[in-house]
């Protein structure tokens, strides 16, 4: 089977875009991958050995989390395993919320961090 290594993790896999190996299950394939490239282990697994929540693994374009066998799903020659780390981002807007004793909330935020085109005269618009 072929395992596709995402660009951010290639430096931990000897610069390889793909790694070819023989395995019986998804878990065995990931174990074989991290045995061949130990630096990947911390990026893919928690200290308890569980696949990290932000790491998505696809077996032939099927999300492993939704397969009946999950990581114990069988694999065969010709299958592909794609590792896709989740990407997180944000708007750059920072909010702080405080509530007055009256029970009515007041919201403050950094006026320098407004959405483009936002009217700052009316305050927070989220």
Buried (B, 14 or more C-beta within 10 A) or exposed (E): BBBBBBEEBBEBBEEBEEBEBEBEBBBBBBBBBBEBBEEBBEBBBEEEEEBEEEBBBBBEEEEBEEBEEBBEBEBEEEBBBBBEBEEEEEEEBEEEEEEEEEEEEEEEBEEEEBEEEEEEEEEBEE
